[in-house]
């Protein structure tokens, strides 16, 4: 009896000291935490620049309307009657400092007509605009405009700051790096925060900072709760930003094409040999070019009337001249606010008959979603509320970054090291994974690294830096 009891006790004791099997999250947590730390520390400056410049761009339309009021608003004395569009074009052509008429944007209600020129010497997506009073045909002024949005110099300067820091194509890598890592940092932070909240069994702590917390715990609670509130917006900005990126953007376009999510193409020839996308690829960062090519520009009123008869009804349209022999006029709605109006029609320059149309209603759902996502990113889909939300999201992201750096600083080992940041998160996350886990992590990293090249390159750089620092610390420790 005693022997049996002792044996049982001995068995129980052996089980107590045997290491328990670690769950999936306990194995992955060190890796996620270290990745979140490195990405947060090293990529955060790019995120701040993108957030600040993007927030400024979101509010720039109001600035533009004030600065260029004399060009954008029809004079108050103008009557409701309009001179023929052909006469407005003729007046603009006489005074334009740039040759090469390519398109016309008839005046919307209360606005002015834009007659657009491109002689082939302007930078990509830029055109020269002559602004005309639609009631009198008087030329009001000339300016360079950018993209489908028709941004004037102040707004286009902010746009280029956000897009490339005014460094050209090389500068676009900064914004692509920010967009590539934003979703990783956001989802990694959410995973860490949810796991912490679940361990404390506090649903309130998921969305609200801890009222009684102090020091680093207080900073972390604000960082985590704010991240939950901003999550969907940050993911949307990352996804839509990648569609414009230099490297990943091509992969996104290819994926959409293979899955049938592309924008339907408008046939822009009088024959059936070729087709072209009326939206010009990445909308708001591209614009079609063309020329008269012997076409009678005096027919422009008839071209617009034919498009109107084909239900191109928005008061914001662009009439693109035929791009060459055998090409059609292209009349495209450019109204980006909700409800979206981006229908397009091709008009034969000889017969003035509509030869093809593309309707937004016929877009695949994912193409519609992409259109809406881009317009939300630009701050135009829902007007002023959209702009305010983007500015708030940008401000929230900056606050998140500041709180993240503060947490790092608060991890410093002693109060004496007051001007030094805290140490990095402990290494060893990869080494603790079993081989199936290592293979899975490697496969995921390779897949995303190939699809998002800057993510893959920077991730590899993080890994190399981590290995070098680890080797240096081990060598220093042995020397002691």
SULBELLIN-V148657 format. One record per helix or strand of 2 or more residues. SS is the DSSP state (H for helix, E for strand). FROM is the first residue (numbers start at 1). TO is the last residue. If there is no record, write none. Layout:
# SULBELLIN-V148657
ss from to
SS FROM TO
SS FROM TO
This chain:
# SULBELLIN-V148657
ss from to
H 2 17
H 24 67
H 69 72
H 85 95
E 101 105
E 113 117
E 126 132
E 139 146
H 153 164
H 172 200
H 204 207
H 215 243
H 248 258
H 297 309
E 317 320
E 329 333
E 344 347
E 354 358
H 360 362
H 365 378
H 384 410
H 435 451
H 453 479
